[in-house]
Amino acid sequence: MLNRQIISKFFAFAVGLFCVYTAYEYNESSNKIIKGNIFGTTWSVTSNEYIADFHKNKIIDILNSIDYLASNYKQDSEVAILNTKPLNEEISISKELSKLINIATNINKNTNGLYDITLGKVSASRGFSPDFNNQIVIKNTDLIKKYEINNNKIIKYEDFWFDLSSIAKGYAVDEVHKYLVENGFNNFLIDIGGEIIINGQNKNKPWLVGIQDPNSIDNKFITTISNKNIPYMAIATSGEYRNFNFIEGSIVTHTINPSTNKSIEVDHESVTIISLNSATNADAYATALNVMGHIEGLKYADDNGIAVMFIVPNNNKLELIKSKKWYDLKV
């Protein structure tokens, strides 16, 4: 199990890099960069405005706080402790954890259950998060409501584990963005493991973000995104081709279909979401549309005004399929 967890974290780290690697050199020139490690991946803030060590330390505090809020890899994180609590009892949780679970709950409802943060045991059983030496028993029940949350109180009705890995990095990007804006910064690019916010301009030019060609072994990009006249943009990408494990000789990918508790059967290589208001939502919806697949996902995006791009194999080539909202943004 440990070896699978290490491999999984390595691939999670790798897939976190692919969204911005092409932009690094373009955005780096004469800019100030602060960076570090968090959530098993890397984080950075690039800006043409000087970011003092005081602000860097505050950003590190924000990231560490969220790590101890939502990490699957820390046995003493708030969500890990919540996962050990008894059923059918009211449990007090922090305002921040309540906020994250409420956002995820709303997206679960909006996607007819195809986005689900209650699959932690399934994920752990496949080596994508630790089991902390617990015996994992996964039960399929007929319960319509697995939990109830209200005013920072939660009741669990089913013996599941929360898994916030599909939303926590986006939330962290939002919190760092909020801090920077509140402290007078206007032009910057935040990247946490491939979840991104671009704000303002890069020396009077748009920021540039590259999306990797999934068929490339040397990290060539297939397309780029720039914010041009858009002052704020959040970008999130989900994909299976780098984040997988081998179980009994078979490849098992990290995204799980909530209706089957099995790895999704993908008809695409990756899905990228652009949001003009929330990296948290972009992160979660990237996972949801990854589960849907490009046909159902594109229809859902068009019906709900979501900017999405699927990279889809087509006759040994890769095709970029974009929603109406994506074209409207002219990125």
RODO-2510 file (C-alpha; in nm, 4 decimals, decimal comma):
residues 331
     n   res          X          Y          Z
     1     m     0,0000     0,0000     0,0000
     2     l     0,2799     0,2404     0,0906
     3     n     0,4491     0,1979    -0,2452
     4     r     0,1220     0,2699    -0,4253
     5     q     0,0729     0,5813    -0,2137
     6     i     0,4210     0,7088    -0,3003
     7     i     0,3634     0,6404    -0,6698
     8     s     0,0243     0,8114    -0,6522
     9     k     0,1712     1,1216    -0,4886
    10     f     0,4435     1,1323    -0,7537
    11     f     0,1911     1,1251    -1,0346
    12     a    -0,0282     1,3808    -0,8579
    13     f     0,2772     1,6045    -0,8404
    14     a     0,3526     1,5476    -1,2085
    15     v     0,0015     1,6213    -1,3262
    16     g     0,0009     1,9328    -1,1118
    17     l     0,2923     2,0688    -1,3110
    18     f     0,1597     2,0257    -1,6601
    19     c    -0,0765     2,3201    -1,6688
    20     v     0,1827     2,5926    -1,6240
    21     y     0,5202     2,4617    -1,7348
    22     t     0,5077     2,6275    -2,0767
    23     a     0,4276     2,9612    -1,9212
    24     y     0,7169     2,9601    -1,6751
    25     e     0,9856     3,1109    -1,8915
    26     y     0,7482     3,3612    -2,0509
    27     n     0,6128     3,4802    -1,7166
    28     e     0,9400     3,4609    -1,5211
    29     s     1,1483     3,7257    -1,6989
    30     s     1,2261     4,0065    -1,4501
    31     n     0,9313     3,9041    -1,2322
    32     k     0,9497     3,8226    -0,8642
    33     i     0,8731     3,4632    -0,7705
    34     i     0,8074     3,3145    -0,4299
    35     k     0,7551     2,9407    -0,4061
    36     g     0,7551     2,6336    -0,1887
    37     n     0,6027     2,2914    -0,1324
    38     i     0,2575     2,2042    -0,0008
    39     f    -0,0111     1,9341    -0,0433
    40     g     0,2489     1,6955    -0,1889
    41     t     0,3136     1,9355    -0,4766
    42     t     0,4577     2,2834    -0,5376
    43     w     0,3171     2,6334    -0,5058
    44     s     0,4335     2,9644    -0,6476
    45     v     0,3301     3,3266    -0,6805
    46     t     0,4766     3,5220    -0,9723
    47     s     0,4388     3,8991    -0,9800
    48     n     0,5958     4,2145    -1,1199
    49     e     0,5315     4,3656    -0,7768
    50     y     0,7773     4,3022    -0,4927
    51     i     0,6455     4,0494    -0,2409
    52     a     0,8221     4,0918     0,0923
    53     d     0,9158     3,7994     0,3163
    54     f     0,6405     3,9069     0,5543
    55     h     0,3795     3,8352     0,2872
    56     k     0,5487     3,5118     0,1859
    57     n     0,5311     3,3913     0,5463
    58     k     0,1627     3,4858     0,5650
    59     i     0,0956     3,2883     0,2467
    60     i     0,2792     2,9882     0,3938
    61     d     0,0618     3,0176     0,7050
    62     i    -0,2524     3,0175     0,4873
    63     l    -0,1389     2,7083     0,2979
    64     n    -0,0369     2,5195     0,6118
    65     s    -0,3713     2,6027     0,7703
    66     i    -0,5593     2,4574     0,4730
    67     d    -0,3317     2,1517     0,4741
    68     y    -0,4295     2,0830     0,8353
    69     l    -0,7905     2,1460     0,7393
    70     a    -0,8277     1,9207     0,4354
    71     s    -0,5296     1,6869     0,3907
    72     n    -0,5881     1,3171     0,3315
    73     y    -0,2254     1,2530     0,4242
    74     k    -0,2271     1,4012     0,7754
    75     q    -0,3895     1,1849     1,0384
    76     d    -0,4424     1,4944     1,2540
    77     s    -0,6019     1,7100     0,9830
    78     e    -0,9547     1,8242     1,0621
    79     v    -1,1099     1,6204     0,7822
    80     a    -0,9158     1,3064     0,8845
    81     i    -1,0385     1,3472     1,2421
    82     l    -1,3927     1,4039     1,1159
    83     n    -1,3692     1,0766     0,9237
    84     t    -1,3154     0,8906     1,2537
    85     k    -1,6168     1,0419     1,4297
    86     p    -1,9225     0,8275     1,5120
    87     l    -2,2378     0,8170     1,3046
    88     n    -2,5698     0,9821     1,3863
    89     e    -2,4165     1,2358     1,6251
    90     e    -2,3913     1,6127     1,5781
    91     i    -2,0270     1,7115     1,5320
    92     s    -1,8892     2,0655     1,5494
    93     i    -1,6544     2,1600     1,2652
    94     s    -1,4677     2,4770     1,1753
    95     k    -1,6216     2,7519     0,9682
    96     e    -1,3660     2,6825     0,6925
    97     l    -1,4387     2,3091     0,6715
    98     s    -1,8116     2,3823     0,6779
    99     k    -1,7639     2,6233     0,3874
   100     l    -1,5767     2,3657     0,1780
   101     i    -1,8257     2,0863     0,2446
   102     n    -2,1183     2,3178     0,1675
   103     i    -1,9649     2,4208    -0,1667
   104     a    -1,9016     2,0562    -0,2528
   105     t    -2,2555     1,9608    -0,1472
   106     n    -2,4076     2,2219    -0,3777
   107     i    -2,1945     2,1053    -0,6710
   108     n    -2,2953     1,7461    -0,5937
   109     k    -2,6605     1,8507    -0,6264
   110     n    -2,5932     2,0550    -0,9402
   111     t    -2,4237     1,7593    -1,1124
   112     n    -2,6779     1,4935    -1,0090
   113     g    -2,4259     1,3293    -0,7791
   114     l    -2,1392     1,3025    -1,0270
   115     y    -1,9222     1,5182    -0,8028
   116     d    -1,8856     1,3424    -0,4674
   117     i    -1,6485     1,4117    -0,1766
   118     t    -1,7597     1,1032     0,0205
   119     l    -1,5457     0,8525    -0,1709
   120     g    -1,2389     0,8663     0,0540
   121     k    -1,2521     0,4971     0,1427
   122     v    -1,2754     0,3998    -0,2224
   123     s    -0,9795     0,6234    -0,3039
   124     a    -0,7732     0,4836    -0,0163
   125     s    -0,8518     0,1257    -0,1187
   126     r    -0,6967     0,2003    -0,4581
   127     g    -0,3815     0,3555    -0,3139
   128     f    -0,4602     0,7201    -0,3914
   129     s    -0,4652     0,8203    -0,0246
   130     p    -0,3562     0,6537     0,3001
   131     d    -0,5726     0,4182     0,5030
   132     f    -0,3807     0,4904     0,8275
   133     n    -0,3706     0,1130     0,8854
   134     n    -0,7479     0,0969     0,9113
   135     q    -0,9410    -0,1904     0,7611
   136     i    -1,1495    -0,0400     0,4819
   137     v    -1,5038    -0,1672     0,4454
   138     i    -1,7020    -0,0078     0,1633
   139     k    -2,0761    -0,0493     0,1864
   140     n    -2,3252     0,0405    -0,0813
   141     t    -2,6414     0,1608     0,0871
   142     d    -2,9748     0,2991    -0,0211
   143     l    -2,9346     0,6121     0,1886
   144     i    -3,0259     0,9220    -0,0084
   145     k    -2,8646     1,1536     0,2457
   146     k    -2,5179     1,0479     0,3603
   147     y    -2,4716     1,3498     0,5855
   148     e    -2,6407     1,6685     0,6952
   149     i    -2,4599     1,9977     0,7500
   150     n    -2,5946     2,3154     0,9065
   151     n    -2,4337     2,6102     1,0893
   152     n    -2,0908     2,4479     1,1334
   153     k    -2,2510     2,1271     1,2580
   154     i    -2,2491     1,7994     1,0707
   155     i    -2,4137     1,4607     1,1190
   156     k    -2,2857     1,1568     0,9295
   157     y    -2,5463     0,8917     0,8533
   158     e    -2,3148     0,6549     0,6654
   159     d    -1,9672     0,5175     0,7387
   160     f    -1,7722     0,6950     0,4628
   161     w    -1,4586     0,9122     0,4545
   162     f    -1,4601     1,2647     0,3187
   163     d    -1,2003     1,3288     0,0471
   164     l    -1,1426     1,6960    -0,0328
   165     s    -0,8528     1,6471    -0,2747
   166     s    -1,0655     1,7603    -0,5702
   167     i    -1,1467     2,0965    -0,4164
   168     a    -0,8849     2,1867    -0,1537
   169     k    -0,6160     2,3157    -0,3911
   170     g    -0,8655     2,5393    -0,5663
   171     y    -0,9780     2,6713    -0,2288
   172     a    -0,6159     2,7365    -0,1325
   173     v    -0,5594     2,9348    -0,4527
   174     d    -0,8686     3,1421    -0,3737
   175     e    -0,7466     3,2132    -0,0201
   176     v    -0,4013     3,3222    -0,1389
   177     h    -0,5649     3,5420    -0,4039
   178     k    -0,7877     3,6984    -0,1386
   179     y    -0,4863     3,7741     0,0814
   180     l    -0,2865     3,9321    -0,2002
   181     v    -0,5715     4,1567    -0,3153
   182     e    -0,6478     4,2656     0,0417
   183     n    -0,2830     4,3653     0,0789
   184     g    -0,2688     4,5797    -0,2332
   185     f    -0,1276     4,3427    -0,4932
   186     n    -0,2830     4,3736    -0,8379
   187     n    -0,0724     4,1765    -1,0888
   188     f     0,0207     3,8162    -1,0164
   189     l    -0,0116     3,4494    -1,1115
   190     i    -0,0783     3,1911    -0,8393
   191     d    -0,0104     2,8238    -0,9084
   192     i    -0,0723     2,5461    -0,6588
   193     g    -0,0110     2,2102    -0,8212
   194     g    -0,1644     2,3246    -1,1486
   195     e    -0,4638     2,5066    -0,9991
   196     i    -0,4203     2,8663    -1,1099
   197     i    -0,5427     3,2203    -1,0693
   198     i    -0,4148     3,4961    -1,2949
   199     n    -0,4875     3,8489    -1,1803
   200     g    -0,4125     4,1738    -1,3606
   201     q    -0,1324     4,1935    -1,6131
   202     n     0,2241     4,0753    -1,6598
   203     k     0,4087     4,4028    -1,7233
   204     n     0,1202     4,5397    -1,9313
   205     k     0,0885     4,2091    -2,1165
   206     p    -0,1463     3,9169    -2,0520
   207     w    -0,0328     3,6227    -1,8426
   208     l     0,0249     3,3026    -2,0377
   209     v    -0,0618     2,9505    -1,9242
   210     g     0,0236     2,6404    -2,1261
   211     i    -0,1799     2,3191    -2,1420
   212     q     0,0272     2,0088    -2,1983
   213     d    -0,0049     1,7775    -2,4941
   214     p    -0,0974     1,4476    -2,3216
   215     n     0,0883     1,2526    -2,5894
   216     s     0,4126     1,4390    -2,5301
   217     i     0,6777     1,2794    -2,3111
   218     d     0,8843     1,5986    -2,2989
   219     n     0,6109     1,8373    -2,1796
   220     k     0,5287     2,0097    -2,5061
   221     f     0,2166     2,2217    -2,4960
   222     i    -0,0909     2,1678    -2,7088
   223     t    -0,2393     2,5138    -2,6555
   224     t    -0,2064     2,8206    -2,4361
   225     i    -0,4466     3,0398    -2,2392
   226     s    -0,4029     3,4114    -2,1755
   227     n    -0,6225     3,6533    -1,9878
   228     k    -0,5913     3,9397    -2,2399
   229     n    -0,8562     4,1908    -2,1274
   230     i    -0,9927     3,9679    -1,8513
   231     p    -0,8700     4,1011    -1,5123
   232     y    -0,9235     3,7752    -1,3211
   233     m    -0,9266     3,4135    -1,4304
   234     a    -0,9141     3,0816    -1,2448
   235     i    -0,7976     2,7718    -1,4335
   236     a    -0,8245     2,4076    -1,3244
   237     t    -0,7442     2,0867    -1,5103
   238     s    -0,8324     1,7240    -1,4424
   239     g    -0,7046     1,4179    -1,6265
   240     e    -0,6224     1,0499    -1,5834
   241     y    -0,3192     0,9897    -1,8014
   242     r    -0,0606     1,0659    -1,5313
   243     n    -0,2416     0,9870    -1,2082
   244     f    -0,2956     0,6115    -1,1901
   245     n    -0,1956     0,2998    -1,0001
   246     f    -0,1472    -0,0660    -1,0900
   247     i    -0,3690    -0,3059    -0,8953
   248     e    -0,3432    -0,6789    -0,9703
   249     g    -0,1879    -0,6012    -1,3074
   250     s    -0,4570    -0,3549    -1,4151
   251     i    -0,4367     0,0215    -1,4488
   252     v    -0,6667     0,2032    -1,2072
   253     t    -0,7121     0,5772    -1,2528
   254     h    -0,7648     0,8230    -0,9689
   255     t    -1,1075     0,9671    -1,0551
   256     i    -1,3965     0,7546    -0,9341
   257     n    -1,7467     0,7384    -1,0773
   258     p    -1,9774     0,7828    -0,7748
   259     s    -2,2486     0,5706    -0,9346
   260     t    -2,0231     0,2643    -0,9670
   261     n    -1,7401     0,3213    -0,7136
   262     k    -1,5034     0,2307    -0,9983
   263     s    -1,2470     0,4310    -1,1922
   264     i    -1,4014     0,6302    -1,4728
   265     e    -1,3763     0,5041    -1,8292
   266     v    -1,2495     0,8116    -2,0067
   267     d    -1,3195     0,9178    -2,3640
   268     h    -1,0838     1,2137    -2,3327
   269     e    -0,7327     1,2896    -2,2108
   270     s    -0,7993     1,5953    -1,9952
   271     v    -1,0547     1,8623    -1,9137
   272     t    -0,9758     2,2262    -1,8357
   273     i    -1,2174     2,4678    -1,6711
   274     i    -1,1948     2,8479    -1,6723
   275     s    -1,3887     3,0403    -1,4089
   276     l    -1,4195     3,4166    -1,3768
   277     n    -1,5046     3,4037    -1,0079
   278     s    -1,3739     3,0980    -0,8208
   279     a    -1,0793     2,8579    -0,8336
   280     t    -1,2644     2,6410    -0,5804
   281     n    -1,5545     2,5921    -0,8208
   282     a    -1,3208     2,5454    -1,1181
   283     d    -1,1335     2,2708    -0,9326
   284     a    -1,4496     2,0822    -0,8385
   285     y    -1,6218     2,1194    -1,1757
   286     a    -1,3083     1,9971    -1,3552
   287     t    -1,3480     1,6712    -1,1638
   288     a    -1,7234     1,6558    -1,2251
   289     l    -1,6910     1,7050    -1,6016
   290     n    -1,4030     1,4577    -1,6074
   291     v    -1,6477     1,1999    -1,4687
   292     m    -1,9155     1,2976    -1,7231
   293     g    -1,6913     1,2546    -2,0271
   294     h    -1,6651     1,4960    -2,3150
   295     i    -2,0070     1,4388    -2,4759
   296     e    -2,2196     1,4676    -2,1626
   297     g    -1,9749     1,7174    -2,0115
   298     l    -1,9882     1,9518    -2,3093
   299     k    -2,3681     1,9520    -2,3041
   300     y    -2,3683     2,0175    -1,9307
   301     a    -2,1202     2,3035    -1,9752
   302     d    -2,3244     2,4662    -2,2514
   303     d    -2,6443     2,4318    -2,0494
   304     n    -2,4827     2,5882    -1,7431
   305     g    -2,2545     2,8535    -1,8926
   306     i    -1,9266     2,6811    -1,8023
   307     a    -1,6075     2,7458    -1,9976
   308     v    -1,4514     2,4041    -2,0597
   309     m    -1,2048     2,2495    -2,3028
   310     f    -1,1704     1,8741    -2,3511
   311     i    -0,8650     1,7177    -2,5146
   312     v    -1,0074     1,4192    -2,7031
   313     p    -0,8335     1,1477    -2,9104
   314     n    -0,9590     1,1367    -3,2692
   315     n    -0,8001     0,9120    -3,5350
   316     n    -0,4590     0,9062    -3,3668
   317     k    -0,4692     1,2821    -3,3201
   318     l    -0,5834     1,5047    -3,0380
   319     e    -0,8803     1,7347    -3,0842
   320     l    -0,9620     2,0373    -2,8691
   321     i    -1,3360     2,0485    -2,8019
   322     k    -1,4583     2,3686    -2,6360
   323     s    -1,7864     2,4888    -2,4898
   324     k    -1,9705     2,7995    -2,6068
   325     k    -1,8573     2,9907    -2,2977
   326     w    -1,4935     2,9100    -2,3752
   327     y    -1,5267     3,0662    -2,7182
   328     d    -1,7054     3,3654    -2,5659
   329     l    -1,4041     3,4371    -2,3412
   330     k    -1,1657     3,4516    -2,6432
   331     v    -0,8724     3,3249    -2,4390
***
